[in-house]
Amino acid sequence: MKTIQFLTVALVTMLVAIAASPAQAVEVYSDEKTTVHFNGLIRDHLIIQNANTSLDQVGNTVVASRLVGKVDYAGIGSGFIQYDGVLGLVDAWMQVRSEHVGVRAGRMRTRVSREFMNGIGTLPTLNRPEFFPFAAPRRAGLKVFAEFPAGPLKIDVEAGSYNPRGANDIGIDDGQILVGRFELTVKPINLSWHASYTQHAFSDNIDPDTLERVFPHDQQIDTALRFDNGATVALLEGWTAVDGPNDTTPFGIYGRVSHTFPIGEMGVEPAVSYEYFDYDDGNDLHRATINGNWLFIGHKLLAGIGYGITSRPADEVIGHTGVIRMQAGF
C-alpha cells in the first residue's frame, strides 16, 4: 500500500511539473517596476529502513510540498512567502536594499549553517546533517546585510536578532538569538569560506518549569568551505555549541560532494556524504550516504535513489536506510 501511495504521488508530481513548464517560475504580474511570480516543489521519498530490528520499516514521506511567492519592486524592495503542505508557513519576509546594503524583517533562515543555505530542491543526498536542527534554521527576526565586490573577491556580512522560539515549540520565548555571519568568495576558483557566531543573549537560557538548560545553546560556532563551479559542488562544514545542555560541548563535521554529468538535455548526478556528530554525553554518530539522481529537467524534475549507513557505537547499533525519491517543481 505504501509503495502504491508513493508511485501515485510520484506520477502526479511529474505530470503537474510537465504541465506547468518546469523550467520557469509562473509570472503572474509584471510592469516596469514590479514583478510577481510563483514557483513550487514536491519532493517525495519511499523509505526502507533497517536498524538491526527483525522487521524493515517501509514508508512514503512527502519531504517537501512547497508553494513560493515573491514580489520585487524596482530592485530595491521585495517580499517572499513560502508555505509547506506539511510544515505550514516556512518563510515570510520583506526587505529593502540598495546596491550593497539591505535590511530584512520577518520569518527567515538564520543562516547559521552554510549547508542550510542550500534549498531542499537542490539537496542531492538523503538528508541534512545531524546538527541541522540545533543550528536554529529558521526564526522570526530582523537582520542587516551587506555585499561588497572586491575585484576577484566577494564579501558578504550580516547581523541578525531572532526570537528563540521556533517550530514545534523548540526553545523558550526568552531573550534573543544574535547571529553574525561572514562569507568570503574567491570567484576565479569558485571557492567560498563561511563563518558564523551565534549567541543566545538577554536570557539565562533556563526553562522555568524544569530548571534545565534548553535549546538554543548559549554559543554556537559554524565554519565551512564550499566549492561550486556549476557542475561540481563540494561542502565541508563544522559546527559546535560551546555551552550545551549539562555543560556539554556537542560538535559535528559534515562533508558532501556531488557532480552533474550531462547526457543530452538531461543529466546524472551522483553524490556522497559523510558526517560525524558527538553529543558529548557518551553518544556519537557516524553516517555515510551514496546517492544517484537522474535529472530530467535539472532539479525541476528528477528521480533518484540513495543508501545510507548509520553507526551509533554507544548503542551498538548500525542502521541502514534506502530511499527512492521523486521531485518535481515549476
C-alpha positions in Angstrom: 0.0 0.0 0.0 2.9 2.4 0.9 4.5 1.7 -2.4 1.3 2.4 -4.3 0.9 5.7 -2.5 4.5 6.6 -3.4 4.0 5.8 -7.1 0.8 7.7 -7.2 2.3 10.8 -5.7 5.3 10.5 -7.9 3.2 10.2 -11.1 1.1 13.2 -10.1 4.2 15.3 -9.3 5.7 14.5 -12.7 2.5 15.3 -14.6 2.0 18.6 -12.7 5.6 19.6 -13.3 5.5 18.9 -17.0 2.1 20.7 -17.4 3.4 23.7 -15.5 6.5 24.2 -17.7 9.1 23.1 -15.1 12.0 25.2 -16.3 10.3 28.5 -15.4 8.5 30.1 -12.5 5.0 31.3 -13.2 5.0 35.1 -13.6 1.6 36.4 -12.7 2.3 40.2 -13.0 5.0 42.4 -14.4 5.4 46.1 -15.3 8.3 48.5 -15.5 8.9 48.3 -11.7 7.0 45.4 -10.2 7.3 41.7 -10.8 5.2 39.0 -9.1 5.9 35.3 -9.6 5.2 31.9 -8.1 7.0 28.6 -8.1 6.5 25.3 -6.3 8.2 22.0 -5.4 7.1 18.5 -4.4 9.8 16.1 -3.1 8.6 12.6 -2.2 10.6 9.7 -0.6 9.9 6.0 -0.4 12.0 4.9 2.6 13.1 1.5 3.6 14.9 1.3 6.9 16.6 -1.4 9.0 18.1 -0.6 12.4 19.1 -4.1 13.4 15.4 -4.9 14.0 13.6 -8.0 12.9 11.3 -6.0 10.6 12.1 -3.5 7.9 10.2 -0.2 8.1 8.7 1.0 4.8 7.1 4.4 4.5 6.1 7.0 2.0 7.1 10.5 3.1 6.4 13.8 1.4 9.6 15.6 2.4 8.6 18.9 0.9 5.5 20.3 -0.8 6.3 24.0 -1.2 4.5 26.9 -2.8 6.5 30.1 -3.1 5.5 33.6 -3.9 7.9 36.5 -4.5 7.4 40.2 -5.4 10.2 42.5 -6.5 9.8 46.3 -6.8 12.4 48.3 -8.7 15.3 46.3 -7.4 15.1 48.0 -4.0 12.2 46.2 -2.3 11.0 42.6 -2.2 8.7 40.3 -0.3 8.9 36.5 0.0 6.5 33.9 1.3 6.9 30.1 1.3 4.2 27.6 2.5 4.7 23.9 3.0 1.8 21.5 3.0 3.2 19.6 6.0 5.1 22.2 7.9 2.8 25.2 7.3 4.3 28.6 6.9 8.0 28.3 6.3 9.2 31.8 5.4 7.5 35.2 5.3 9.7 38.3 5.0 10.1 41.7 3.4 13.3 43.6 2.7 14.6 46.8 1.3 18.1 47.2 -0.1 20.5 49.4 -2.0 23.2 48.2 -4.3 25.3 46.8 -1.5 23.3 47.1 1.8 19.9 45.8 2.9 17.5 45.1 5.8 15.2 42.1 6.1 12.4 41.5 8.6 10.1 38.5 9.1 10.5 34.8 9.4 13.6 33.7 7.6 16.7 31.5 7.6 19.1 32.5 10.2 22.0 31.3 8.0 23.9 29.9 11.0 24.7 26.8 8.9 26.1 27.0 5.4 24.5 23.7 4.4 21.1 25.1 5.2 21.6 28.0 2.8 21.2 25.4 0.1 17.5 24.8 -0.7 15.8 21.4 -0.3 15.2 21.3 -4.0 19.0 21.1 -4.8 19.9 18.8 -1.9 21.4 15.7 -3.7 21.6 13.5 -0.6 19.2 11.6 1.7 19.0 14.2 4.5 20.5 17.2 6.2 23.4 16.7 8.7 22.6 15.8 12.3 23.5 19.2 13.7 21.0 20.9 11.4 18.1 21.3 13.9 20.4 22.5 16.6 21.5 25.5 14.4 18.2 27.4 14.7 17.4 27.0 11.0 14.5 29.5 10.8 13.3 32.1 13.2 11.4 35.4 13.1 13.6 38.4 13.4 15.4 41.3 11.8 18.8 41.4 10.1 21.0 43.8 8.2 23.3 42.5 5.4 25.9 43.8 3.0 27.6 42.5 -0.1 30.8 44.0 -1.3 32.7 43.0 -4.6 36.4 43.5 -4.3 38.0 42.5 -7.6 38.2 38.7 -7.7 36.7 38.6 -4.2 33.2 39.0 -2.9 32.5 39.7 0.7 29.1 39.0 2.5 28.4 40.0 6.0 25.2 40.1 8.1 24.0 40.5 11.6 20.6 39.5 12.9 18.5 39.2 16.0 15.8 36.5 16.2 13.2 35.1 18.6 14.5 31.9 20.2 11.2 30.1 19.9 10.9 28.1 16.7 8.7 25.5 15.1 7.4 22.7 17.3 7.9 24.9 20.4 11.6 24.4 20.3 13.3 26.8 22.7 11.7 29.3 25.0 10.3 32.7 24.2 13.0 34.5 26.2 15.9 36.7 25.1 17.2 36.9 21.5 19.3 34.8 19.3 22.1 37.1 17.9 23.8 35.8 14.7 26.8 37.2 12.9 27.9 35.8 9.6 30.8 36.4 7.2 31.5 34.8 3.9 34.4 35.4 1.5 34.2 34.1 -2.0 37.2 33.8 -4.3 35.4 34.0 -7.7 38.2 32.7 -10.0 38.3 29.4 -8.2 34.6 29.2 -7.2 35.5 28.7 -3.5 33.9 30.4 -0.5 34.6 30.4 3.2 31.7 30.8 5.6 31.9 31.5 9.4 29.1 32.3 11.8 28.8 33.0 15.5 25.5 32.7 17.5 24.8 33.9 21.0 21.6 33.5 23.0 21.5 36.8 24.7 19.4 38.6 27.3 18.4 35.3 28.9 19.7 32.8 31.4 18.6 30.1 28.9 16.9 28.1 31.7 13.5 26.5 31.3 11.4 28.0 34.2 9.5 24.7 34.6 12.3 22.1 34.5 15.1 24.4 35.5 17.2 22.8 32.8 19.3 24.5 30.1 17.3 24.5 26.9 17.8 24.9 23.1 19.2 27.1 21.7 22.6 26.6 23.3 24.3 29.7 24.6 27.0 30.0 22.0 27.4 28.3 18.6 30.2 28.5 16.1 30.0 27.3 12.5 32.5 27.3 9.7 32.5 25.9 6.2 34.3 25.7 2.9 32.2 25.4 -0.3 33.2 24.8 -3.9 30.7 25.3 -6.7 31.6 25.6 -10.4 28.1 24.7 -11.6 28.8 21.0 -12.2 30.7 20.0 -9.1 29.5 21.1 -5.6 31.6 20.2 -2.5 31.0 21.3 1.1 32.9 20.7 4.3 31.3 22.1 7.4 31.9 22.0 11.2 29.5 23.1 13.9 29.8 23.2 17.7 27.7 24.5 20.6 30.3 25.9 23.1 27.9 25.6 26.0 25.4 22.8 25.5 22.9 21.1 27.9 24.5 20.0 31.2 27.8 21.8 30.3 28.4 19.6 27.3 30.1 20.7 24.0 28.5 18.9 21.1 30.0 19.2 17.7 29.6 17.9 14.2 31.6 17.6 11.0 29.8 17.2 7.7 31.0 16.8 4.1 29.4 16.1 0.7 30.4 16.1 -2.9 28.2 15.9 -6.0 28.8 16.2 -9.7 26.4 16.5 -12.6 27.3 14.7 -15.9 25.3 16.0 -18.8 23.6 13.4 -21.0 22.0 15.2 -23.9 19.5 17.6 -22.4 19.3 15.6 -19.2 21.9 14.7 -16.6 23.1 12.2 -14.0 24.1 13.5 -10.5 26.0 11.1 -8.2 26.6 12.3 -4.6 28.3 11.1 -1.5 28.2 12.4 2.1 29.8 11.7 5.4 29.2 13.1 8.9 30.3 12.6 12.4 28.4 14.1 15.4 29.5 13.9 19.0 26.8 14.7 21.5 29.5 15.0 24.3 27.4 12.8 26.5 28.8 9.4 25.7 26.9 9.2 22.4 28.2 9.8 18.9 27.1 9.1 15.4 28.7 8.2 12.1 26.7 8.4 8.9 27.7 7.9 5.3 25.4 8.0 2.2 25.8 7.3 -1.5 23.2 8.8 -3.9 22.3 9.0 -7.6 19.8 11.3 -9.3 18.6 11.3 -12.8 17.9 14.9 -13.8 15.2 15.0 -16.5 14.9 18.8 -16.4 17.7 19.8 -13.9 16.4 19.8 -10.3 12.9 20.7 -11.5 12.2 17.1 -12.4 14.3 14.2 -11.1 14.2 10.7 -9.9 16.8 9.3 -7.5 18.0 6.6 -5.2 20.1 6.7 -2.1 21.6 4.4 0.5 22.8 5.4 4.0 24.5 3.6 6.8 24.4 5.0 10.4 26.6 3.8 13.3 26.0 4.6 16.9 28.8 2.8 18.7 27.5 3.6 22.2 24.2 1.7 21.4 26.0 -0.9 19.3 23.5 -0.1 16.5 24.1 0.0 12.8 21.2 1.3 10.8 20.6 1.1 7.0 18.4 3.4 5.0 17.3 3.1 1.4 15.4 5.8 -0.4 13.7 6.2 -3.8 12.9 9.8 -4.4 10.9 11.8 -6.9 11.0 15.5 -7.2 9.1 17.9 -9.4 8.8 21.7 -9.5 8.0 24.7 -11.6 
